[in-house]
Amino acid sequence: MASQAEDLEAEAAEQWQLVNTPLGEMWSGRTRYAAAMYFFKRSEMNAETLEVYRICARLDHEDPVPIIRDRGVGKDWLKRMGYAQ
């Protein structure tokens, strides 16, 4: 039986995969936004970064990362995503 910590770790890993859903897949923008909300609720993403994911939610082909970078928000999130400047 998995411990609560293991369950939380597995959930975080699943959400990480979802926030990295490839661009262009049907409903991928909404999937990324839902996963971003998970990280926001855990205080791992700020509100400004979450807002970019919200804006991109209906745009399956739109990459939120350049928008986050252009707005100058979410520097910690960009670093976590591997896009540190």
MOPAC internal coordinates of N, CA, C and O (Angstrom, degrees):
PM7 1SCF
backbone

  N    0.0000 0     0.00 0     0.00 0    0    0    0
  C    1.4459 1     0.00 0     0.00 0    1    0    0
  C    1.5330 1   109.26 1     0.00 0    2    1    0
  O    1.2310 1   120.85 1   -48.13 1    3    2    1
  N    1.3255 1   115.98 1   131.87 1    3    2    1
  C    1.4659 1   121.22 1  -178.06 1    5    3    2
  C    1.5230 1   110.46 1   -75.27 1    6    5    3
  O    1.2310 1   121.13 1   -36.38 1    7    6    5
  N    1.2998 1   115.44 1   143.62 1    7    6    5
  C    1.4556 1   120.54 1   176.74 1    9    7    6
  C    1.5228 1   109.62 1   -77.08 1   10    9    7
  O    1.2310 1   120.67 1   -13.31 1   11   10    9
  N    1.3034 1   116.33 1   166.69 1   11   10    9
  C    1.4633 1   120.95 1   178.45 1   13   11   10
  C    1.5313 1   110.46 1   -62.02 1   14   13   11
  O    1.2310 1   120.16 1   140.91 1   15   14   13
  N    1.3117 1   117.30 1   -39.09 1   15   14   13
  C    1.4643 1   121.11 1   178.74 1   17   15   14
  C    1.5265 1   110.75 1   -63.07 1   18   17   15
  O    1.2310 1   120.67 1   138.85 1   19   18   17
  N    1.3268 1   116.33 1   -41.15 1   19   18   17
  C    1.4657 1   120.11 1   178.16 1   21   19   18
  C    1.5221 1   110.98 1   -65.68 1   22   21   19
  O    1.2310 1   120.36 1   141.37 1   23   22   21
  N    1.3228 1   116.92 1   -38.63 1   23   22   21
  C    1.4632 1   121.03 1   177.38 1   25   23   22
  C    1.5236 1   111.07 1   -63.26 1   26   25   23
  O    1.2310 1   120.42 1   137.37 1   27   26   25
  N    1.3349 1   116.79 1   -42.63 1   27   26   25
  C    1.4648 1   121.01 1   179.04 1   29   27   26
  C    1.5224 1   111.04 1   -65.89 1   30   29   27
  O    1.2310 1   120.75 1   141.02 1   31   30   29
  N    1.3145 1   116.18 1   -38.98 1   31   30   29
  C    1.4593 1   120.62 1   178.25 1   33   31   30
  C    1.5285 1   110.79 1   -65.25 1   34   33   31
  O    1.2310 1   120.26 1   138.94 1   35   34   33
  N    1.3124 1   117.12 1   -41.06 1   35   34   33
  C    1.4634 1   121.59 1   178.56 1   37   35   34
  C    1.5284 1   110.52 1   -65.54 1   38   37   35
  O    1.2310 1   120.39 1   139.18 1   39   38   37
  N    1.3324 1   116.86 1   -40.82 1   39   38   37
  C    1.4637 1   121.25 1   177.73 1   41   39   38
  C    1.5261 1   110.52 1   -63.00 1   42   41   39
  O    1.2310 1   120.02 1   135.83 1   43   42   41
  N    1.3174 1   117.56 1   -44.17 1   43   42   41
  C    1.4657 1   121.26 1   178.80 1   45   43   42
  C    1.5246 1   110.65 1   -62.44 1   46   45   43
  O    1.2310 1   119.96 1   140.04 1   47   46   45
  N    1.3205 1   117.68 1   -39.96 1   47   46   45
  C    1.4665 1   121.31 1   178.98 1   49   47   46
  C    1.5285 1   110.36 1   -65.01 1   50   49   47
  O    1.2310 1   120.35 1   139.71 1   51   50   49
  N    1.3102 1   116.93 1   -40.29 1   51   50   49
  C    1.4646 1   120.65 1   178.17 1   53   51   50
  C    1.5269 1   110.92 1   -65.00 1   54   53   51
  O    1.2310 1   120.54 1   136.46 1   55   54   53
  N    1.3299 1   116.57 1   -43.54 1   55   54   53
  C    1.4607 1   120.40 1   179.35 1   57   55   54
  C    1.5308 1   111.15 1   -66.05 1   58   57   55
  O    1.2310 1   120.02 1   146.22 1   59   58   57
  N    1.3106 1   117.57 1   -33.78 1   59   58   57
  C    1.4614 1   121.49 1   177.42 1   61   59   58
  C    1.5333 1   109.70 1   -63.46 1   62   61   59
  O    1.2310 1   120.37 1   137.72 1   63   62   61
  N    1.3315 1   116.91 1   -42.28 1   63   62   61
  C    1.4665 1   120.33 1   176.37 1   65   63   62
  C    1.5275 1   110.32 1   -62.16 1   66   65   63
  O    1.2310 1   120.59 1   138.72 1   67   66   65
  N    1.3193 1   116.48 1   -41.28 1   67   66   65
  C    1.4619 1   120.12 1  -178.23 1   69   67   66
  C    1.5269 1   112.54 1   -68.20 1   70   69   67
  O    1.2310 1   119.88 1   140.49 1   71   70   69
  N    1.3264 1   117.83 1   -39.51 1   71   70   69
  C    1.4672 1   119.75 1   179.12 1   73   71   70
  C    1.5339 1   110.63 1   -67.24 1   74   73   71
  O    1.2310 1   120.65 1   162.10 1   75   74   73
  N    1.3160 1   116.36 1   -17.90 1   75   74   73
  C    1.4583 1   122.37 1   177.66 1   77   75   74
  C    1.5319 1   112.74 1  -103.71 1   78   77   75
  O    1.2310 1   120.44 1  -159.19 1   79   78   77
  N    1.3303 1   116.77 1    20.81 1   79   78   77
  C    1.4584 1   120.80 1   177.85 1   81   79   78
  C    1.5340 1   109.14 1   -56.17 1   82   81   79
  O    1.2310 1   120.10 1   -46.61 1   83   82   81
  N    1.3272 1   117.41 1   133.39 1   83   82   81
  C    1.4659 1   119.97 1  -177.87 1   85   83   82
  C    1.5306 1   112.58 1   -58.55 1   86   85   83
  O    1.2310 1   121.61 1   -35.53 1   87   86   85
  N    1.3147 1   114.53 1   144.47 1   87   86   85
  C    1.4610 1   121.25 1   177.35 1   89   87   86
  C    1.5208 1   109.74 1   -62.90 1   90   89   87
  O    1.2310 1   121.12 1   -32.45 1   91   90   89
  N    1.3279 1   115.47 1   147.55 1   91   90   89
  C    1.4508 1   121.10 1   172.57 1   93   91   90
  C    1.5120 1   115.57 1    90.69 1   94   93   91
  O    1.2310 1   119.84 1   163.52 1   95   94   93
  N    1.3175 1   117.91 1   -16.48 1   95   94   93
  C    1.4620 1   118.91 1   177.16 1   97   95   94
  C    1.5225 1   108.79 1   -71.75 1   98   97   95
  O    1.2310 1   120.78 1   -34.74 1   99   98   97
  N    1.3298 1   116.11 1   145.26 1   99   98   97
  C    1.4472 1   120.19 1   179.71 1  101   99   98
  C    1.5326 1   110.39 1   -56.91 1  102  101   99
  O    1.2310 1   120.57 1   -49.18 1  103  102  101
  N    1.3182 1   116.52 1   130.82 1  103  102  101
  C    1.4638 1   125.61 1   179.83 1  105  103  102
  C    1.5316 1   113.11 1    68.76 1  106  105  103
  O    1.2310 1   119.90 1  -168.14 1  107  106  105
  N    1.3252 1   117.79 1    11.86 1  107  106  105
  C    1.4652 1   119.26 1  -176.83 1  109  107  106
  C    1.5250 1   112.42 1   -66.49 1  110  109  107
  O    1.2310 1   119.63 1   145.99 1  111  110  109
  N    1.3148 1   118.32 1   -34.01 1  111  110  109
  C    1.4653 1   120.50 1   177.98 1  113  111  110
  C    1.5146 1   111.56 1   -63.25 1  114  113  111
  O    1.2310 1   120.71 1   137.09 1  115  114  113
  N    1.3206 1   116.24 1   -42.91 1  115  114  113
  C    1.4631 1   120.65 1   178.41 1  117  115  114
  C    1.5239 1   111.28 1   -67.98 1  118  117  115
  O    1.2310 1   121.22 1   143.69 1  119  118  117
  N    1.3216 1   115.28 1   -36.31 1  119  118  117
  C    1.4660 1   120.02 1   177.93 1  121  119  118
  C    1.5206 1   110.37 1   -63.64 1  122  121  119
  O    1.2310 1   120.60 1   134.23 1  123  122  121
  N    1.3318 1   116.45 1   -45.77 1  123  122  121
  C    1.4657 1   120.23 1   178.73 1  125  123  122
  C    1.5272 1   110.91 1   -62.70 1  126  125  123
  O    1.2310 1   120.49 1   140.10 1  127  126  125
  N    1.3410 1   116.66 1   -39.90 1  127  126  125
  C    1.4666 1   120.09 1   179.76 1  129  127  126
  C    1.5270 1   111.18 1   -64.99 1  130  129  127
  O    1.2310 1   119.97 1   136.40 1  131  130  129
  N    1.3135 1   117.66 1   -43.60 1  131  130  129
  C    1.4702 1   120.88 1   179.03 1  133  131  130
  C    1.5302 1   110.15 1   -60.66 1  134  133  131
  O    1.2310 1   120.38 1   137.39 1  135  134  133
  N    1.3171 1   116.88 1   -42.61 1  135  134  133
  C    1.4622 1   120.23 1   178.40 1  137  135  134
  C    1.5280 1   110.75 1   -67.36 1  138  137  135
  O    1.2310 1   120.53 1   141.82 1  139  138  137
  N    1.3301 1   116.59 1   -38.18 1  139  138  137
  C    1.4673 1   119.97 1   177.51 1  141  139  138
  C    1.5253 1   110.19 1   -61.81 1  142  141  139
  O    1.2310 1   120.37 1   141.99 1  143  142  141
  N    1.3215 1   116.90 1   -38.01 1  143  142  141
  C    1.4665 1   120.57 1   177.76 1  145  143  142
  C    1.5345 1   110.20 1   -61.32 1  146  145  143
  O    1.2310 1   120.36 1   141.77 1  147  146  145
  N    1.3094 1   116.93 1   -38.23 1  147  146  145
  C    1.4689 1   121.12 1   176.70 1  149  147  146
  C    1.5362 1   110.11 1   -57.92 1  150  149  147
  O    1.2310 1   120.48 1   131.82 1  151  150  149
  N    1.3357 1   116.69 1   -48.18 1  151  150  149
  C    1.4648 1   120.28 1  -179.03 1  153  151  150
  C    1.5269 1   111.72 1   -69.09 1  154  153  151
  O    1.2310 1   120.40 1   145.78 1  155  154  153
  N    1.3219 1   116.84 1   -34.22 1  155  154  153
  C    1.4685 1   120.57 1   176.11 1  157  155  154
  C    1.5333 1   110.18 1   -62.98 1  158  157  155
  O    1.2310 1   120.33 1   134.74 1  159  158  157
  N    1.3210 1   116.98 1   -45.26 1  159  158  157
  C    1.4700 1   121.07 1  -179.25 1  161  159  158
  C    1.5252 1   111.77 1   -64.20 1  162  161  159
  O    1.2310 1   120.43 1   154.68 1  163  162  161
  N    1.3127 1   116.79 1   -25.32 1  163  162  161
  C    1.4685 1   121.10 1   176.81 1  165  163  162
  C    1.5252 1   111.54 1   -89.89 1  166  165  163
  O    1.2310 1   120.18 1  -172.12 1  167  166  165
  N    1.3156 1   117.27 1     7.88 1  167  166  165
  C    1.4753 1   123.91 1  -178.94 1  169  167  166
  C    1.5211 1   112.30 1    61.64 1  170  169  167
  O    1.2310 1   120.61 1  -148.91 1  171  170  169
  N    1.3238 1   116.45 1    31.09 1  171  170  169
  C    1.4550 1   121.74 1   178.05 1  173  171  170
  C    1.5237 1   111.69 1  -102.74 1  174  173  171
  O    1.2310 1   120.72 1  -178.36 1  175  174  173
  N    1.3304 1   116.22 1     1.64 1  175  174  173
  C    1.4576 1   122.87 1   179.24 1  177  175  174
  C    1.5129 1   107.17 1  -148.07 1  178  177  175
  O    1.2310 1   120.43 1   -40.05 1  179  178  177
  N    1.3353 1   116.78 1   139.95 1  179  178  177
  C    1.4630 1   118.77 1   179.31 1  181  179  178
  C    1.5306 1   111.07 1   -85.44 1  182  181  179
  O    1.2310 1   120.83 1   -12.41 1  183  182  181
  N    1.3281 1   116.01 1   167.59 1  183  182  181
  C    1.4639 1   122.37 1  -175.51 1  185  183  182
  C    1.5276 1   112.11 1   -63.52 1  186  185  183
  O    1.2310 1   119.93 1   143.27 1  187  186  185
  N    1.3182 1   117.73 1   -36.73 1  187  186  185
  C    1.4637 1   120.88 1  -179.27 1  189  187  186
  C    1.5279 1   111.36 1   -64.93 1  190  189  187
  O    1.2310 1   120.52 1   141.89 1  191  190  189
  N    1.3053 1   116.61 1   -38.11 1  191  190  189
  C    1.4620 1   121.14 1   178.01 1  193  191  190
  C    1.5199 1   109.84 1   -69.51 1  194  193  191
  O    1.2310 1   120.38 1   136.47 1  195  194  193
  N    1.3216 1   116.87 1   -43.53 1  195  194  193
  C    1.4609 1   120.54 1   176.99 1  197  195  194
  C    1.5207 1   110.70 1   -58.44 1  198  197  195
  O    1.2310 1   119.95 1   141.09 1  199  198  197
  N    1.3181 1   117.71 1   -38.91 1  199  198  197
  C    1.4593 1   121.88 1   179.34 1  201  199  198
  C    1.5290 1   111.30 1   -59.57 1  202  201  199
  O    1.2310 1   120.01 1   142.12 1  203  202  201
  N    1.3035 1   117.58 1   -37.88 1  203  202  201
  C    1.4653 1   120.28 1   177.33 1  205  203  202
  C    1.5285 1   109.67 1   -63.67 1  206  205  203
  O    1.2310 1   120.09 1   136.52 1  207  206  205
  N    1.3100 1   117.44 1   -43.48 1  207  206  205
  C    1.4620 1   120.12 1   177.20 1  209  207  206
  C    1.5233 1   110.66 1   -62.92 1  210  209  207
  O    1.2310 1   120.01 1   144.40 1  211  210  209
  N    1.3253 1   117.58 1   -35.60 1  211  210  209
  C    1.4695 1   120.81 1   178.03 1  213  211  210
  C    1.5252 1   109.89 1   -64.69 1  214  213  211
  O    1.2310 1   120.54 1   133.59 1  215  214  213
  N    1.3184 1   116.57 1   -46.41 1  215  214  213
  C    1.4573 1   120.89 1   179.58 1  217  215  214
  C    1.5291 1   110.81 1   -59.89 1  218  217  215
  O    1.2310 1   120.39 1   140.84 1  219  218  217
  N    1.3152 1   116.86 1   -39.16 1  219  218  217
  C    1.4676 1   121.76 1  -177.94 1  221  219  218
  C    1.5314 1   113.32 1   -83.42 1  222  221  219
  O    1.2310 1   119.87 1   176.99 1  223  222  221
  N    1.3136 1   117.86 1    -3.01 1  223  222  221
  C    1.4633 1   121.17 1  -173.58 1  225  223  222
  C    1.5278 1   112.90 1   -57.85 1  226  225  223
  O    1.2310 1   119.96 1   142.74 1  227  226  225
  N    1.3072 1   117.68 1   -37.26 1  227  226  225
  C    1.4626 1   120.37 1  -178.26 1  229  227  226
  C    1.5214 1   112.53 1   -93.49 1  230  229  227
  O    1.2310 1   120.70 1  -175.56 1  231  230  229
  N    1.3177 1   116.27 1     4.44 1  231  230  229
  C    1.4591 1   121.71 1  -177.30 1  233  231  230
  C    1.5229 1   109.53 1  -115.90 1  234  233  231
  O    1.2310 1   120.53 1   -96.46 1  235  234  233
  N    1.3064 1   116.59 1    83.54 1  235  234  233
  C    1.4580 1   121.68 1  -173.19 1  237  235  234
  C    1.5314 1   113.81 1   -57.86 1  238  237  235
  O    1.2310 1   120.13 1   154.94 1  239  238  237
  N    1.3290 1   117.35 1   -25.06 1  239  238  237
  C    1.4672 1   120.81 1  -177.89 1  241  239  238
  C    1.5247 1   113.03 1   -94.02 1  242  241  239
  O    1.2310 1   119.94 1   175.61 1  243  242  241
  N    1.3317 1   117.72 1    -4.39 1  243  242  241
  C    1.4671 1   121.63 1  -175.26 1  245  243  242
  C    1.5254 1   111.00 1   -89.23 1  246  245  243
  O    1.2310 1   120.62 1   -55.65 1  247  246  245
  N    1.3211 1   116.42 1   124.35 1  247  246  245
  C    1.4621 1   121.95 1   178.30 1  249  247  246
  C    1.5358 1   108.67 1   -86.04 1  250  249  247
  O    1.2310 1   119.40 1   -61.93 1  251  250  249
  N    1.3272 1   118.76 1   118.07 1  251  250  249
  C    1.4578 1   120.26 1  -179.32 1  253  251  250
  C    1.5274 1   114.18 1   -70.17 1  254  253  251
  O    1.2310 1   119.69 1   157.86 1  255  254  253
  N    1.3220 1   118.19 1   -22.14 1  255  254  253
  C    1.4602 1   121.09 1  -174.74 1  257  255  254
  C    1.5347 1   113.05 1   -59.73 1  258  257  255
  O    1.2310 1   118.77 1   130.84 1  259  258  257
  N    1.3393 1   119.94 1   -49.16 1  259  258  257
  C    1.4673 1   118.07 1   178.58 1  261  259  258
  C    1.5298 1   113.15 1   -62.79 1  262  261  259
  O    1.2310 1   120.28 1   147.67 1  263  262  261
  N    1.3076 1   117.07 1   -32.33 1  263  262  261
  C    1.4664 1   120.77 1   178.72 1  265  263  262
  C    1.5272 1   109.72 1   -68.57 1  266  265  263
  O    1.2310 1   120.77 1   137.50 1  267  266  265
  N    1.3153 1   116.14 1   -42.50 1  267  266  265
  C    1.4674 1   120.64 1   176.95 1  269  267  266
  C    1.5255 1   109.18 1   -59.31 1  270  269  267
  O    1.2310 1   120.71 1   134.66 1  271  270  269
  N    1.3142 1   116.25 1   -45.34 1  271  270  269
  C    1.4694 1   121.68 1  -179.99 1  273  271  270
  C    1.5296 1   110.33 1   -63.52 1  274  273  271
  O    1.2310 1   120.08 1   133.62 1  275  274  273
  N    1.3459 1   117.46 1   -46.38 1  275  274  273
  C    1.4668 1   121.31 1  -178.69 1  277  275  274
  C    1.5192 1   112.27 1   -62.35 1  278  277  275
  O    1.2310 1   120.40 1   144.49 1  279  278  277
  N    1.3126 1   116.83 1   -35.51 1  279  278  277
  C    1.4619 1   120.69 1   179.87 1  281  279  278
  C    1.5231 1   112.61 1   -78.81 1  282  281  279
  O    1.2310 1   120.47 1   166.49 1  283  282  281
  N    1.3153 1   116.71 1   -13.51 1  283  282  281
  C    1.4641 1   120.49 1   179.85 1  285  283  282
  C    1.5164 1   112.92 1    72.23 1  286  285  283
  O    1.2310 1   120.60 1  -152.29 1  287  286  285
  N    1.3162 1   116.47 1    27.71 1  287  286  285
  C    1.4672 1   121.07 1   178.15 1  289  287  286
  C    1.5271 1   108.98 1  -113.77 1  290  289  287
  O    1.2310 1   120.45 1   -19.13 1  291  290  289
  N    1.3030 1   116.74 1   160.87 1  291  290  289
  C    1.4526 1   120.92 1   172.62 1  293  291  290
  C    1.5112 1   115.57 1    67.22 1  294  293  291
  O    1.2310 1   120.19 1  -141.84 1  295  294  293
  N    1.3209 1   117.24 1    38.16 1  295  294  293
  C    1.4670 1   119.30 1  -179.88 1  297  295  294
  C    1.5294 1   111.42 1   -59.86 1  298  297  295
  O    1.2310 1   120.08 1   140.42 1  299  298  297
  N    1.3239 1   117.45 1   -39.58 1  299  298  297
  C    1.4660 1   120.31 1   177.56 1  301  299  298
  C    1.5230 1   110.69 1   -65.68 1  302  301  299
  O    1.2310 1   120.77 1   142.33 1  303  302  301
  N    1.3407 1   116.13 1   -37.67 1  303  302  301
  C    1.4642 1   119.74 1   179.48 1  305  303  302
  C    1.5307 1   109.99 1   -67.23 1  306  305  303
  O    1.2310 1   120.25 1   136.74 1  307  306  305
  N    1.3181 1   117.12 1   -43.26 1  307  306  305
  C    1.4603 1   120.09 1   178.15 1  309  307  306
  C    1.5246 1   111.22 1   -60.03 1  310  309  307
  O    1.2310 1   120.92 1   139.55 1  311  310  309
  N    1.3105 1   115.85 1   -40.45 1  311  310  309
  C    1.4669 1   120.58 1   177.57 1  313  311  310
  C    1.5289 1   110.05 1   -61.63 1  314  313  311
  O    1.2310 1   120.84 1   135.09 1  315  314  313
  N    1.3134 1   116.01 1   -44.91 1  315  314  313
  C    1.4629 1   120.57 1   179.11 1  317  315  314
  C    1.5339 1   111.66 1   -62.63 1  318  317  315
  O    1.2310 1   120.78 1   144.04 1  319  318  317
  N    1.3337 1   116.10 1   -35.96 1  319  318  317
  C    1.4540 1   121.44 1  -179.97 1  321  319  318
  C    1.5364 1   112.09 1   -75.76 1  322  321  319
  O    1.2310 1   120.93 1   170.36 1  323  322  321
  N    1.3397 1   115.82 1    -9.64 1  323  322  321
  C    1.4571 1   120.27 1  -179.99 1  325  323  322
  C    1.5146 1   113.63 1    91.40 1  326  325  323
  O    1.2310 1   120.76 1  -160.11 1  327  326  325
  N    1.3343 1   116.16 1    19.89 1  327  326  325
  C    1.4595 1   121.58 1  -179.39 1  329  327  326
  C    1.5189 1   111.71 1  -116.09 1  330  329  327
  O    1.2310 1   120.23 1  -143.75 1  331  330  329
  N    1.2950 1   117.17 1    36.25 1  331  330  329
  C    1.4649 1   120.82 1  -179.88 1  333  331  330
  C    1.5192 1   109.48 1   -61.80 1  334  333  331
  O    1.2310 1   121.38 1   -38.53 1  335  334  333
  N    1.3347 1   114.96 1   141.47 1  335  334  333
  C    1.4714 1   119.81 1  -177.70 1  337  335  334
  C    1.4974 1   110.73 1   -96.02 1  338  337  335
  O    1.2310 1   120.10 1   180.00 1  339  338  337

